[in-house]
Amino acid sequence: MIFDPYAFAAGAINFGFAFLAAGGFTLLFKAVYQAITPHNEGALIRAGNTAAAVALGGALIGYVIPLASALAQTHSLPEFVAWAALAGVIQIAAFWGVRRIVLPDVSARIEKGEMSAALYLLSISLAVGILNAACMTA
């Protein structure tokens, strides 16, 4: 097998666009997610609150898992955008469900640094992200 620099260059350009798009959507999701949560993850993390970092990290990973699936499954930017948006909505709905149904005080508990609440939220975020990604392949 011979290395084809032209094929590599074309693939690298596609990789770059996909990586930038996915990175942009991840940053956008992070901003929206932080805006809808009652607690200020940025300030809490800067103050050393590990629970806030764990919960936010779980939400980001739970979002990026289906985002990666969407990258692998889609063939156009508009289709990728639609799946990226849906993945974000589903991840935010998962937080809303936890906050409204299971742990209404989840934000207060994260503000206090309670790891049990953060780990529960991380687990829900990952479970939702994995299921979301699997459903995108159907």
Secondary structure, 3 states (H helix, E strand, C coil): CCCCHHHHHHHHHHHHHHHHHHHHHHHHHHHHHHHHCCCCHHHHHHCCCHHHHHHHHHHHHHHHHHHHHHHHHCCCHHHHHHHHHHHHHHHHHHHHHHHHHHCCCHHHHHHCCCHHHHHHHHHHHHHHHHHHHHHHCC
